């Protein structure tokens, strides 16, 4: 396989005779994808930003959990894992930061009870943001699952679901490593799994979005001059909130963060890393870490967490503001106390990064506060984030895909302030581009499966995966699940989850409801229980300002324009904003508007 070119690999995996391909739809509806997923097929779920990949995955996950099927929800990065209340694939599989696995490594992993229990007890594995997973890492995951499950089947016989977009940034790799040697779809594991391709496209967007049009031009390698000029005009955009600054290089990020830190009048606190191990190995290891040997920080500093802490709901990429310094009862200190975006306050205590030998003994270790300044961040680090406002400099973009990732963090051009752009920023990786074209073609093959009645396969897959379709058993399960809600109405349940500090997404996912439904709940809760703190769910200032302006424009006293609660019907706001802001967000905004 290693000597095959990328086209041959695709032919090998999918056994396609391209000369016989007829006209194939390039659009696969979410319903089609769910039909294939429920039938137990290995699937690659892909498509452009906003096409509904995460939504489709969450629908599938909810379906599995409702049938008591054990499913592992993972992602290649910590920030991506938070989108589905999952964990990193590196942690779940036990591969960590290894580049290869020896037989001794596998034997060692098999002795870890928590790991073997999880892997043997899981029947379906979901890996989100597959584009950032190196081909070697996917091969290692395949190795681990085969070994621990004692099976020669791909991924130990699990159904595997890959989700992502290879136009996003590729995995971190060795210098000058060619694309064919790093993309997950070039791995032996991908070949073995031979996933069906479900290519999602935006189906329900009712209006033309300028940013979306430009992003699609980048994806199709057809960026015209007018698109570049439109991006350049955003340099003069003004924002009511401080935009997050994105740069391609760490040096520019560090410079900007140092300037912002100096502007704060608070006292400096300095934290030095504690290093142990072989000096030569330690030097190389330290260079590979994003955490700093010397961390200088102040009260008021904008920071980013750099290490996952699942117990406290902290992921690599979580943002916050330092609000003070506090001692930890079990540690020295004081340490930085950071207030997160969801208003929780978390004490940032030292964490350890290490390289271990086959027995798990550290060869080198690096202990430091897991924070770095975050007024500015790298484009690479922003992947997986959604930003209402961003100031982006792409004049030094050095890698295909950087421009696409940076620009796709935003919902619309109004939130962008582009300081500059070079030609590289409008390009995507040639192999990713060619692969995407084939993925679009290959997505048409699932129509052949859909010609059959797959519903019997749904039941078979549930049973084979350790779940149940027995209605009496499911009824008991649902009854037990709803027992906590029995004495509460639906708004009270949401209210308790708000009090517990859960995010909007967490509430929606746990309750199996749409985001818009929970947004409507928050509005009702604000009316019924005005003392409940809902500040964490407030839309960004720039969006609130637009909605408020639209409301005032139509607030004319015309009775036909108002609903029974005395508020302007949201349809008027929806239309006034060019149908670019969804109804759920408009309802949510009503909870904070003085109307």
HURA-V720848 format. One record per residue. N is the residue number from 1. RES is the residue in one letter. PSI is psi in whole degrees, -180 to 180 (NA if undefined). NEAR is the number of other ideal C-beta (glycine too) atoms within 8 Angstrom. D_LAST is the distance of its C-alpha to the last C-alpha in Angstrom with 2 decimals. Layout:
# HURA-V720848
n=[N N]
res=[RES RES]
psi=[PSI PSI]
near=[NEAR NEAR]
d_last=[D_LAST D_LAST]
This chain:
# HURA-V720848
n=[1 2 3 4 5 6 7 8 9 10 11 12 13 14 15 16 17 18 19 20 21 22 23 24 25 26 27 28 29 30 31 32 33 34 35 36 37 38 39 40 41 42 43 44 45 46 47 48 49 50 51 52 53 54 55 56 57 58 59 60 61 62 63 64 65 66 67 68 69 70 71 72 73 74 75 76 77 78 79 80 81 82 83 84 85 86 87 88 89 90 91 92 93 94 95 96 97 98 99 100 101 102 103 104 105 106 107 108 109 110 111 112 113 114 115 116 117 118 119 120 121 122 123 124 125 126 127 128 129 130 131 132 133 134 135 136 137 138 139 140 141 142 143 144 145 146 147 148 149 150 151 152 153 154 155 156 157 158 159 160 161 162 163 164 165 166 167 168 169 170 171 172 173 174 175 176 177 178 179 180 181 182 183 184 185 186 187 188 189 190 191 192 193 194 195 196 197 198 199 200 201 202 203 204 205 206 207 208 209 210 211 212 213 214 215 216 217 218 219 220 221 222 223 224 225 226 227 228 229 230 231 232 233 234 235 236 237 238 239 240 241 242 243 244 245 246 247 248 249 250 251 252 253 254 255 256 257 258 259 260 261 262 263 264 265 266 267 268 269 270 271 272 273 274 275 276 277 278 279 280 281 282 283 284 285 286 287 288 289 290 291 292 293 294 295 296 297 298 299 300 301 302 303 304 305 306 307 308 309 310 311 312 313 314 315 316 317 318 319 320 321 322 323 324 325 326 327 328 329 330 331 332 333 334 335 336 337 338 339 340 341 342 343 344 345 346 347 348 349 350 351 352 353 354 355 356 357 358 359 360 361 362 363 364 365 366 367 368 369 370 371 372 373 374 375 376 377 378 379 380 381 382 383 384 385 386 387 388 389 390 391 392 393 394 395 396 397 398 399 400 401 402 403 404 405 406 407 408 409 410 411 412 413 414 415 416 417 418 419 420 421 422 423 424 425 426 427 428 429 430 431 432 433 434 435 436 437 438 439 440 441 442 443 444 445 446 447 448 449 450 451 452 453 454 455 456 457 458 459 460 461 462 463 464 465 466 467 468 469 470 471 472 473 474 475 476 477 478 479 480 481 482 483 484 485 486 487 488 489 490 491 492 493 494 495 496 497 498 499 500 501 502 503 504 505 506 507 508 509 510 511 512 513 514 515 516 517 518 519 520 521 522 523 524 525 526 527 528 529 530 531 532 533 534 535 536 537 538 539 540 541 542 543 544 545 546 547 548 549 550 551 552 553 554 555 556 557 558 559 560 561 562 563 564 565 566 567 568 569 570 571 572 573 574 575 576 577 578 579 580 581 582 583 584 585 586 587 588 589 590 591 592 593 594 595]
res=[X X X X X X X X X X X X X X X X X X X X X X X X X X X X X X X X X X X X X X X X X X X X X X X X X X X X X X X X X X X X X X X X X X X X X X X X X X X X X X X X X X X X X X X X X X X X X X X X X X X X X X X X X X X X X X X X X X X X X X X X X X X X X X X X X X X X X X X X X X X X X X X X X X X X X X X X X X X X X X X X X X X X X X X X X X X X X X X X X X X X X X X X X X X X X X X X X X X X X X X X X X X X X X X X X X X X X X X X X X X X X X X X X X X X X X X X X X X X X X X X X X X X X X X X X X X X X X X X X X X X X X X X X X X X X X X X X X X X X X X X X X X X X X X X X X X X X X X X X X X X X X X X X X X X X X X X X X X X X X X X X X X X X X X X X X X X X X X X X X X X X X X X X X X X X X X X X X X X X X X X X X X X X X X X X X X X X X X X X X X X X X X X X X X X X X X X X X X X X X X X X X X X X X X X X X X X X X X X X X X X X X X X X X X X X X X X X X X X X X X X X X X X X X X X X X X X X X X X X X X X X X X X X X X X X X X X X X X X X X X X X X X X X X X X X X X X X X X X X X X X X X X X X X X X X X X X X X X X X X X X X X X X X X X X X X X X X X X X X X X X X X X X X X X X X X X X X X X X X X X X X X X X X X X X X X X X X X X X X X X X X X X X X X X X X X X X X X X]
psi=[-31 -22 -5 143 171 -36 -43 -38 -44 -43 -40 -45 -48 -4 54 132 97 -21 -22 2 131 -175 124 136 138 3 128 118 155 -35 -39 -46 -44 -38 -44 -43 -44 -24 -4 10 145 135 141 112 115 179 172 170 135 7 -12 23 -50 -40 -46 -43 -45 -35 -43 -43 -44 -43 -46 -46 -34 -17 17 35 126 121 137 120 112 170 163 -19 157 -44 -37 -36 -31 -24 -26 22 43 -158 173 147 -30 -43 -47 -40 -17 3 -22 -130 17 151 -20 162 129 170 -36 -38 -46 -43 -40 -43 -36 -14 -10 108 -43 -36 -49 -37 -46 -47 -44 -27 -2 136 -19 128 125 129 109 161 49 -23 -27 7 121 147 -38 -37 -40 -38 -39 -41 -44 -44 -50 -47 -40 -44 -50 -34 -1 53 142 -3 152 129 34 20 2 151 130 137 113 136 141 -172 115 2 -13 173 141 172 154 132 174 151 134 16 125 157 -40 -20 1 -29 137 -33 -6 5 159 -35 -40 -42 -45 -43 -31 59 143 141 122 104 109 141 161 121 -28 7 118 -16 161 125 120 -45 -43 -39 -44 -42 -39 -32 -42 -43 -38 5 39 46 122 172 -36 -34 -43 -44 -40 -39 -43 -31 -23 -10 -26 4 143 142 145 -13 157 120 147 135 129 130 158 -26 144 -35 -43 -39 -47 -42 -47 -43 -38 -41 -45 -37 -42 -31 -20 136 -9 164 140 141 132 134 123 142 150 119 140 146 -176 126 -45 -46 -38 -37 -49 -39 -44 -40 -28 -12 145 -22 148 148 -37 112 117 128 155 160 133 -7 139 127 163 135 145 6 140 140 85 -33 -34 6 31 134 157 110 -10 133 153 179 131 119 -1 -169 138 146 148 132 -32 -3 172 -165 -165 159 161 136 116 135 122 175 -26 13 -4 148 128 133 123 94 159 144 161 132 137 161 124 156 -176 -23 0 4 130 129 -41 149 151 113 127 161 126 54 154 156 146 28 -36 145 162 155 -41 -42 -21 -13 129 -14 157 124 136 -33 136 141 118 134 113 21 -22 20 130 1 133 137 -18 -45 -43 -46 -46 -49 -33 0 -20 159 -31 165 -27 -26 -2 140 101 117 -27 162 142 177 -38 -32 -21 7 157 161 129 -40 -40 -40 -49 -42 -41 -39 -42 -39 -39 -42 -45 -26 -24 -21 -25 -18 -31 -38 -37 -15 -22 158 108 -4 -39 -34 -32 -50 -44 -41 -40 -48 -42 -22 13 10 -167 148 4 115 -36 -43 -42 -36 -42 -42 -47 -38 -43 -40 -36 -1 -38 -22 -5 -45 8 146 172 -34 -35 -38 -47 -39 -43 -36 -32 -46 -29 -2 17 148 165 -43 -43 -42 -48 -45 -45 -33 -6 34 161 152 -42 -34 -46 -36 -39 -36 -44 -39 -47 -40 -39 -29 -44 -37 77 -17 -10 132 107 18 -33 -17 0 129 159 153 -42 -36 -41 -40 -42 -43 -42 -43 -43 -39 -48 -33 -37 -2 73 -6 -2 114 -34 -19 -6 146 -179 -22 4 1 156 135 133 -20 -34 -38 -45 -48 -39 -34 20 24 27 -13 125 160 -38 -43 -38 -46 -43 -43 -33 -27 -17 -9 143 79 NA]
near=[7 3 3 8 5 11 6 8 13 12 10 10 9 9 6 9 6 7 4 5 9 4 3 11 8 9 8 11 8 11 6 12 14 12 10 15 13 12 11 9 10 11 14 13 15 14 10 12 6 7 9 11 14 10 8 14 14 10 10 13 13 10 10 12 9 9 11 9 12 10 12 11 12 14 16 15 13 12 13 13 16 10 11 14 7 12 11 12 14 10 9 10 12 9 12 6 6 8 4 6 9 7 5 7 10 12 8 11 12 9 6 9 6 6 10 10 8 10 13 8 7 11 10 14 13 16 15 18 15 13 15 13 13 10 15 9 13 14 11 13 14 15 10 15 15 13 10 13 11 6 8 3 7 11 14 12 7 11 11 14 15 13 14 14 10 13 14 13 11 14 11 4 9 4 4 4 7 6 10 8 8 12 13 14 10 11 12 8 13 15 11 9 12 9 12 11 12 15 13 15 10 9 8 4 8 4 7 5 9 9 12 12 10 14 13 9 11 15 12 6 8 5 9 7 5 6 11 11 8 11 13 9 7 11 8 5 10 4 10 6 9 5 11 13 13 14 14 12 9 6 6 12 13 8 8 12 13 9 8 13 12 6 5 10 2 7 5 7 9 8 9 8 12 9 11 7 12 7 6 6 11 13 8 8 13 10 6 5 8 5 12 7 7 8 13 8 15 12 10 7 12 9 16 13 16 9 10 11 11 7 4 6 7 10 12 10 12 12 10 13 9 14 8 7 10 9 8 10 4 3 9 4 9 5 14 13 13 15 10 11 6 7 10 8 9 11 10 12 9 10 10 7 11 9 9 8 7 7 6 6 6 10 10 13 11 15 10 15 12 11 13 11 14 11 9 13 11 11 14 9 9 14 14 9 8 5 11 10 15 14 10 14 13 15 8 10 13 7 9 9 14 16 14 13 14 14 14 8 11 13 7 10 12 6 14 15 12 12 9 7 12 9 5 11 11 9 11 12 12 8 10 15 12 9 13 12 8 9 12 10 11 12 14 10 12 13 10 6 12 10 5 5 4 12 6 7 10 10 9 9 12 12 9 8 13 8 11 9 9 6 6 6 8 13 8 8 9 9 8 7 7 8 7 7 8 6 3 9 5 8 10 8 12 14 11 9 12 15 7 6 8 8 7 10 8 10 14 12 12 9 10 6 8 7 10 10 10 14 14 11 11 15 12 9 15 12 6 7 7 6 4 10 7 11 6 10 10 8 9 8 7 13 12 13 9 10 16 10 8 12 12 7 7 11 8 5 4 6 5 4 9 9 7 3 4 5 8 12 8 10 6 11 14 12 8 9 11 6 8 8 11 7 8 12 12 13 13 14 13 11 13 9 10 2 7]
d_last=[64.88 64.73 66.74 64.73 62.52 58.89 59.65 62.43 60.19 57.71 60.62 61.96 58.71 57.67 61.08 59.78 62.11 60.02 62.47 61.67 57.91 56.50 53.16 50.60 46.90 45.03 42.01 41.93 39.03 37.54 39.04 42.45 42.18 41.24 44.21 46.56 45.16 45.54 49.14 50.00 50.67 50.40 47.57 46.32 42.64 41.69 39.66 37.41 34.25 31.42 33.98 33.12 35.98 34.10 32.31 35.74 37.33 34.74 35.33 39.04 38.73 36.75 39.43 42.19 40.75 40.19 43.93 44.93 46.20 46.66 44.88 44.75 41.59 42.45 41.72 43.75 41.40 39.49 36.12 36.65 37.68 34.32 32.67 34.52 35.19 38.76 41.42 43.51 46.44 48.71 48.03 48.11 51.40 53.04 53.94 52.00 52.91 56.36 57.75 60.32 61.51 65.07 66.61 66.50 62.74 62.30 64.55 62.58 59.25 60.83 61.57 57.93 57.07 53.27 53.62 56.15 54.25 51.06 52.94 55.24 52.49 50.23 50.79 48.04 47.15 44.06 44.12 41.01 41.19 44.84 45.20 45.36 48.08 51.56 54.16 56.33 53.57 53.07 56.85 56.89 54.23 56.40 59.42 57.81 56.61 60.02 61.86 59.86 59.58 63.26 62.59 63.65 60.74 58.02 55.66 57.78 56.93 53.14 50.79 49.18 45.94 45.44 42.06 41.24 41.74 44.89 43.25 41.55 43.69 46.99 48.18 49.57 53.24 56.48 56.93 57.93 57.60 57.39 54.52 56.87 57.61 54.06 51.85 51.54 52.51 55.91 56.73 59.36 56.80 54.69 57.88 58.72 55.30 55.26 51.58 50.36 47.91 44.50 42.87 39.17 37.53 33.96 33.72 30.18 28.82 27.96 27.82 30.08 29.10 31.14 31.54 32.60 35.14 36.62 36.86 38.71 41.02 41.87 42.55 44.86 46.56 45.74 43.57 44.05 43.88 40.71 38.87 40.25 39.26 35.68 35.56 37.13 34.52 31.86 33.68 31.56 28.16 25.89 23.60 20.87 22.45 26.17 27.85 30.47 33.86 36.26 39.97 42.95 45.28 45.23 46.80 43.85 41.41 43.53 43.79 40.05 39.43 42.21 40.75 37.32 39.09 41.19 38.16 37.08 38.75 39.07 42.51 43.92 44.85 47.48 48.31 51.52 52.26 55.16 57.41 60.34 62.84 65.06 64.40 64.80 62.61 60.06 59.83 58.96 56.56 54.68 54.25 52.63 49.91 46.53 46.53 48.12 51.32 49.85 46.15 44.84 41.41 39.24 36.24 33.19 34.93 33.18 35.43 36.22 38.14 41.37 42.61 41.40 40.94 40.07 40.25 37.34 35.43 36.32 37.46 39.26 36.42 33.78 31.96 31.10 31.23 34.14 32.86 36.34 39.76 40.98 44.27 44.77 47.01 49.16 49.25 50.04 47.28 44.92 42.92 39.57 36.48 33.77 30.09 29.18 26.08 25.22 25.51 28.95 31.73 35.08 38.44 40.28 43.88 46.84 47.52 50.74 51.49 55.02 57.62 59.72 63.14 64.02 64.25 60.78 62.16 60.26 62.30 59.79 56.64 53.87 51.71 48.66 45.05 43.18 40.81 40.72 38.54 35.77 34.13 36.21 37.58 40.03 39.13 41.23 39.24 35.90 36.99 34.72 31.65 28.41 27.03 23.84 25.81 29.57 32.28 35.39 38.99 41.28 44.18 46.27 45.44 48.68 48.12 47.18 43.76 42.26 40.30 39.04 37.91 36.19 34.29 33.34 31.41 28.56 26.36 26.55 28.30 25.29 25.53 29.25 31.28 34.90 37.45 40.43 42.04 45.63 47.30 47.48 43.69 43.59 46.31 46.47 49.45 52.11 52.93 49.29 48.96 52.11 51.18 47.76 49.51 51.75 48.93 47.28 50.62 51.31 48.03 49.58 52.20 49.90 49.92 53.51 52.37 49.71 52.48 53.55 51.89 50.61 49.17 52.48 52.24 48.84 50.43 53.48 51.39 49.37 52.64 54.38 51.53 51.81 49.00 49.27 48.61 49.93 47.32 48.46 48.18 44.78 43.61 44.78 43.05 39.71 40.14 40.87 37.93 35.57 37.31 34.92 32.04 33.92 32.49 28.99 26.43 25.14 21.93 24.19 26.41 23.71 22.53 26.15 26.44 23.41 25.19 28.32 26.78 27.07 25.42 23.29 26.45 28.64 26.56 26.57 30.29 31.40 29.72 30.83 27.40 25.61 23.16 20.48 21.19 20.77 17.51 16.29 17.94 16.06 12.70 14.53 16.17 13.13 12.35 16.07 17.34 14.88 18.04 18.79 18.90 17.24 17.34 20.17 18.26 15.57 16.23 18.08 16.65 17.99 16.23 12.79 13.40 14.44 11.62 9.07 11.70 12.16 8.66 8.95 12.46 11.97 9.20 12.34 12.23 14.87 15.02 16.78 13.93 11.85 13.08 14.10 11.18 9.07 7.33 8.96 12.28 12.85 16.11 14.73 13.42 16.74 18.82 17.22 18.07 21.55 21.36 21.83 18.91 19.35 17.13 17.34 15.99 12.99 12.33 13.04 10.66 7.70 9.24 8.80 5.61 3.83 0.00]
